Amino acid sequence: MIKQHNKKELVRKKHRRIRNKISGTSEAPRLAVHKSGKHIYAQIIDDVKGVTLAASSTVSLKLGKIADIEAAKKVGEEIAKIAKQAKIEDVVFDRGGFVYHGKIAAVADAAREGGLNF
């Protein structure tokens, strides 16, 4: 019998594989991106200390109910702005098990344009 997986389980499995390879440090914290059905979240995390250094989301920006690519770009711009204020320039990108396409790529591109290096 074939084991059935739902989409959330597959994303979690991919994210565990990714997290085994990357980790955020004080010099280059991890930029973790998560998307749900309605919202997009981005955090800059120092995994050594276990501290979230900066965070932004469509919820905190009050961009409405459904997050589209334009909302993802605004989240990326906002996280880059917050990171600059915290004197963070270099990050390690964590796509959170999601495919690097669409909303995830929009967050990454906007963060790069905002001055983050990864």
MARBA-3410 file (N, C-alpha, C, O; in Angstrom, 1 decimal):
118
0.8,-1.2,0.0,0.0,0.0,0.0,0.9,1.2,0.0,1.9,1.3,0.7 ~ 0.5,2.2,-0.8,1.3,3.5,-0.9,0.9,4.4,0.2,-0.3,4.6,0.4 ~ 1.9,5.0,0.9,1.6,5.9,1.9,1.2,7.3,1.3,1.9,7.8,0.5 ~ 0.1,7.8,1.8,-0.4,9.1,1.3,0.2,10.2,2.1,0.2,10.1,3.3 ~ 0.6,11.3,1.5,1.1,12.4,2.1,0.3,13.6,1.8,-0.2,13.8,0.6
0.1,14.5,2.7,-0.6,15.7,2.4,0.5,16.8,2.1,1.6,16.6,2.5 ~ 0.1,17.9,1.6,1.0,19.0,1.2,1.8,19.5,2.3,3.0,19.7,2.2 ~ 1.2,19.7,3.5,1.9,20.2,4.7,3.0,19.3,5.1,4.1,19.7,5.5 ~ 2.7,18.0,5.1,3.8,17.0,5.5,5.0,17.1,4.6,6.1,17.0,5.0 ~ 4.7,17.2,3.3,5.8,17.2,2.3,6.6,18.5,2.5,7.8,18.4,2.4
6.0,19.6,2.7,6.7,20.9,3.0,7.6,20.8,4.2,8.7,21.2,4.2 ~ 7.0,20.2,5.3,7.8,20.0,6.5,9.0,19.1,6.3,10.0,19.4,6.9 ~ 8.8,18.1,5.6,9.9,17.1,5.3,11.0,17.8,4.5,12.2,17.7,4.8 ~ 10.6,18.6,3.5,11.6,19.4,2.7,12.3,20.4,3.6,13.5,20.6,3.5 ~ 11.6,21.0,4.5,12.2,22.1,5.4,13.2,21.4,6.3,14.2,22.0,6.6
12.9,20.3,6.9,13.8,19.6,7.7,15.1,19.3,7.0,16.2,19.4,7.6 ~ 15.0,18.8,5.7,16.2,18.6,5.0,17.0,19.8,4.7,18.3,19.8,4.8 ~ 16.4,20.9,4.4,17.0,22.2,4.2,17.7,22.7,5.5,18.9,23.1,5.5 ~ 17.0,22.6,6.6,17.5,23.1,7.9,18.7,22.2,8.4,19.5,22.7,9.2 ~ 18.9,21.0,7.9,20.1,20.2,8.3,21.3,20.8,7.6,22.4,20.6,8.1
21.1,21.6,6.5,22.3,22.1,5.8,22.6,23.6,6.1,23.7,24.0,5.9 ~ 21.6,24.4,6.5,21.8,25.8,6.7,21.5,26.1,8.1,20.6,25.5,8.8 ~ 22.2,27.2,8.6,21.9,27.7,10.0,22.4,29.1,10.0,23.3,29.5,9.4 ~ 21.6,29.9,10.8,22.0,31.3,10.9,22.9,31.6,12.0,22.8,31.0,13.1 ~ 23.9,32.4,11.8,24.9,32.8,12.8,24.7,34.3,13.1,23.9,35.0,12.5
25.6,34.8,14.0,25.6,36.2,14.3,26.0,37.0,13.1,25.5,38.1,12.9 ~ 27.0,36.5,12.4,27.5,37.2,11.2,26.5,37.1,10.0,26.4,38.1,9.3 ~ 25.9,36.0,9.8,24.9,35.8,8.8,23.7,35.1,9.3,23.6,33.9,9.2 ~ 22.7,35.8,9.9,21.5,35.2,10.4,20.6,34.6,9.2,20.8,34.9,8.1 ~ 19.7,33.7,9.6,18.8,33.1,8.6,17.6,33.9,8.4,16.9,34.3,9.3
17.3,34.1,7.1,16.1,34.8,6.7,15.1,33.7,6.3,15.1,33.1,5.2 ~ 14.2,33.4,7.2,13.2,32.3,7.1,11.9,32.9,6.5,11.4,33.9,7.1 ~ 11.4,32.3,5.5,10.1,32.7,4.9,9.1,31.6,5.0,9.4,30.4,4.8 ~ 7.9,31.9,5.4,6.8,31.0,5.5,5.6,31.6,4.8,5.3,32.8,5.0 ~ 4.8,30.7,4.1,3.6,31.2,3.6,2.4,30.3,4.0,2.6,29.0,4.0
1.3,30.8,4.4,0.1,30.1,4.7,-0.9,30.3,3.5,-0.5,30.9,2.5 ~ -2.1,29.9,3.7,-3.1,30.1,2.7,-3.4,31.6,2.5,-3.7,32.0,1.4 ~ -3.3,32.3,3.5,-3.7,33.7,3.5,-2.5,34.7,3.7,-2.6,35.9,3.2 ~ -1.4,34.3,4.3,-0.4,35.3,4.7,1.0,34.8,4.4,1.2,33.6,4.1 ~ 1.9,35.8,4.4,3.3,35.5,4.2,4.1,36.1,5.4,3.8,37.2,5.8
5.0,35.3,5.9,5.8,35.7,7.1,7.3,35.6,6.7,7.7,34.7,6.0 ~ 8.1,36.6,7.3,9.5,36.6,7.1,10.2,36.9,8.4,9.7,37.9,9.1 ~ 11.2,36.2,8.8,11.9,36.4,10.1,13.4,36.3,9.8,13.8,35.5,9.0 ~ 14.2,37.1,10.5,15.6,37.0,10.5,16.0,36.4,11.9,15.7,37.0,12.9 ~ 16.6,35.2,11.9,16.8,34.5,13.1,18.3,34.2,13.3,19.0,33.8,12.3
18.8,34.4,14.5,20.2,33.9,14.9,20.0,32.6,15.6,19.5,32.5,16.7 ~ 20.3,31.5,14.9,20.1,30.1,15.4,21.1,29.8,16.5,20.7,28.9,17.4 ~ 22.2,30.4,16.6,23.2,30.1,17.7,22.6,30.6,19.0,22.7,29.9,20.0 ~ 22.1,31.8,19.0,21.5,32.3,20.3,20.0,31.9,20.4,19.5,32.0,21.5 ~ 19.4,31.5,19.3,18.0,31.2,19.4,17.1,32.4,19.5,16.1,32.4,20.3
17.4,33.5,18.8,16.7,34.7,18.9,16.3,35.2,17.5,17.0,35.1,16.5 ~ 15.0,35.7,17.5,14.5,36.4,16.3,15.0,37.8,16.3,14.6,38.6,17.3 ~ 15.7,38.3,15.3,16.3,39.6,15.3,15.3,40.6,14.6,15.3,41.8,14.9 ~ 14.5,40.1,13.6,13.6,41.0,12.9,12.5,40.1,12.3,12.7,39.0,12.1 ~ 11.3,40.7,12.2,10.2,40.0,11.6,9.3,40.9,10.9,9.1,42.1,11.3
8.6,40.4,9.9,7.6,41.2,9.1,6.7,40.2,8.5,7.0,39.0,8.3 ~ 5.4,40.6,8.3,4.4,39.7,7.7,3.3,40.6,7.1,3.2,41.8,7.3 ~ 2.5,39.9,6.3,1.3,40.6,5.8,0.3,41.0,6.9,-0.5,41.9,6.7 ~ 0.4,40.2,8.0,-0.5,40.5,9.1,0.0,41.8,9.8,-0.8,42.7,10.1 ~ 1.3,41.9,10.0,1.8,43.1,10.7,1.7,44.4,9.8,1.6,45.5,10.3
1.8,44.2,8.5,1.7,45.3,7.6,0.2,45.6,7.2,-0.1,46.7,6.6 ~ -0.7,44.8,7.7,-2.2,45.0,7.5,-2.5,45.2,6.0,-3.0,46.2,5.6 ~ -2.1,44.2,5.2,-2.2,44.3,3.7,-3.5,43.6,3.2,-3.6,43.5,2.0 ~ -4.4,43.2,4.1,-5.6,42.6,3.6,-5.6,41.1,3.9,-4.7,40.6,4.5 ~ -6.6,40.5,3.3,-6.8,39.1,3.7,-6.0,38.1,2.9,-5.5,37.1,3.4
-5.9,38.3,1.6,-5.1,37.4,0.7,-3.8,38.0,0.3,-3.7,39.1,-0.2 ~ -2.7,37.2,0.5,-1.4,37.7,0.2,-1.0,37.3,-1.2,-1.0,36.1,-1.5 ~ -0.8,38.3,-2.1,-0.4,38.0,-3.4,1.1,38.3,-3.6,1.8,38.6,-2.6 ~ 1.6,38.4,-4.9,3.0,38.6,-5.1,3.4,40.1,-4.7,4.5,40.3,-4.2 ~ 2.4,41.0,-4.9,2.7,42.4,-4.5,2.9,42.5,-3.0,3.7,43.2,-2.5
2.0,41.8,-2.2,2.2,41.8,-0.8,3.5,41.1,-0.4,4.1,41.6,0.6 ~ 3.9,40.1,-1.1,5.2,39.4,-0.8,6.3,40.4,-1.0,7.3,40.4,-0.2 ~ 6.3,41.2,-2.0,7.3,42.2,-2.3,7.4,43.2,-1.1,8.5,43.6,-0.7 ~ 6.2,43.6,-0.6,6.2,44.6,0.5,6.8,44.0,1.7,7.5,44.7,2.5 ~ 6.5,42.7,2.0,7.1,42.0,3.1,8.6,42.0,3.0,9.3,42.2,4.0
9.1,41.7,1.8,10.5,41.6,1.5,11.2,43.0,1.7,12.3,43.1,2.3 ~ 10.6,44.0,1.3,11.1,45.4,1.4,11.1,45.8,2.9,12.1,46.4,3.4 ~ 10.1,45.4,3.6,10.0,45.7,5.1,11.0,45.0,5.9,11.6,45.6,6.8 ~ 11.2,43.7,5.6,12.2,42.9,6.4,13.6,43.5,6.1,14.5,43.5,7.0 ~ 13.9,43.9,4.9,15.2,44.5,4.5,15.4,45.8,5.3,16.5,46.1,5.8
14.3,46.6,5.4,14.4,47.9,6.1,14.7,47.7,7.6,15.5,48.4,8.2 ~ 13.9,46.7,8.1,14.1,46.4,9.6,15.5,45.9,9.8,16.2,46.2,10.8 ~ 16.0,45.0,8.9,17.4,44.5,9.0,18.4,45.6,8.9,19.4,45.5,9.7 ~ 18.3,46.5,8.0,19.2,47.6,7.9,19.3,48.4,9.2,20.3,48.9,9.6 ~ 18.1,48.6,9.8,18.1,49.4,11.1,18.8,48.6,12.2,19.4,49.2,13.1
18.8,47.3,12.1,19.4,46.4,13.1,20.9,46.1,12.7,21.6,45.3,13.3 ~ 21.4,46.8,11.6,22.7,46.7,11.1,23.0,45.2,10.7,24.1,44.7,10.9 ~ 22.1,44.6,10.0,22.2,43.3,9.4,22.3,43.4,7.9,21.4,44.0,7.3 ~ 23.4,42.9,7.3,23.5,43.0,5.8,23.6,41.7,5.2,23.0,41.5,4.1 ~ 24.2,40.7,5.8,24.4,39.4,5.2,23.4,38.4,5.9,23.4,38.4,7.1
22.7,37.6,5.1,21.8,36.6,5.6,21.9,35.4,4.8,22.4,35.3,3.7 ~ 21.4,34.3,5.4,21.3,33.0,4.7,19.8,32.8,4.4,19.0,32.8,5.4 ~ 19.4,32.5,3.2,18.0,32.4,2.8,17.4,31.0,3.1,18.0,30.1,2.6 ~ 16.3,31.0,3.8,15.7,29.7,4.1,14.3,29.8,3.5,13.4,30.5,4.0 ~ 14.0,29.0,2.4,12.8,29.1,1.7,11.7,28.3,2.4,10.5,28.3,2.0
12.0,27.6,3.5,11.0,27.0,4.3,10.4,25.8,3.7,9.2,25.4,4.1 ~ 11.0,25.1,2.8,10.5,23.9,2.2,9.6,24.2,1.0,9.1,23.3,0.3 ~ 9.3,25.5,0.7,8.5,25.9,-0.4,9.4,26.0,-1.7,10.6,26.3,-1.6 ~ 8.8,25.9,-2.8,9.5,26.1,-4.1,9.9,27.5,-4.2,9.1,28.4,-4.0 ~ 11.1,27.7,-4.7,11.6,29.1,-4.9,11.0,29.6,-6.2,11.6,29.6,-7.3
9.8,30.1,-6.1,9.0,30.6,-7.2,7.9,31.5,-6.7,7.4,31.3,-5.6 ~ 7.4,32.4,-7.5,6.3,33.2,-7.1,6.5,34.0,-5.9,7.3,34.9,-5.9 ~ 5.7,33.8,-4.8,5.7,34.6,-3.6,7.0,34.5,-2.9,7.5,35.5,-2.4 ~ 7.6,33.3,-2.8,8.9,33.1,-2.1,10.0,33.9,-2.8,10.8,34.6,-2.2 ~ 10.0,33.8,-4.1,11.0,34.5,-4.9,10.8,36.0,-4.9,11.8,36.8,-4.9
9.5,36.5,-4.8,9.3,37.9,-4.7,9.8,38.5,-3.3,10.3,39.6,-3.3 ~ 9.6,37.7,-2.2,10.2,38.2,-1.0,11.7,38.3,-1.1,12.3,39.2,-0.6 ~ 12.3,37.3,-1.6,13.8,37.2,-1.8,14.3,38.4,-2.6,15.3,39.1,-2.3 ~ 13.7,38.6,-3.8,14.1,39.7,-4.7,13.9,41.0,-4.1,14.8,41.9,-4.2 ~ 12.8,41.2,-3.4,12.6,42.5,-2.7,13.6,42.8,-1.6,14.0,43.9,-1.3
13.9,41.7,-0.8,14.9,41.8,0.2,16.3,42.1,-0.3,17.0,42.9,0.3 ~ 16.6,41.5,-1.5,17.9,41.9,-2.1,17.9,43.3,-2.6,18.9,44.0,-2.4 ~ 16.8,43.8,-3.2,16.8,45.2,-3.6,16.8,46.1,-2.4,17.3,47.2,-2.6 ~ 16.3,45.7,-1.3,16.4,46.5,-0.1,17.8,46.5,0.6,18.0,47.3,1.5 ~ 18.7,45.7,0.1,20.1,45.8,0.6,20.6,44.6,1.3,21.8,44.6,1.8
19.8,43.5,1.4,20.3,42.3,2.0,21.2,41.5,1.0,20.8,41.4,-0.2 ~ 22.2,40.9,1.5,23.1,40.1,0.7,22.9,38.6,1.0,23.1,38.2,2.2 ~ 22.5,37.8,0.0,22.5,36.3,0.2,22.6,35.7,-1.1,22.5,34.4,-1.2
END
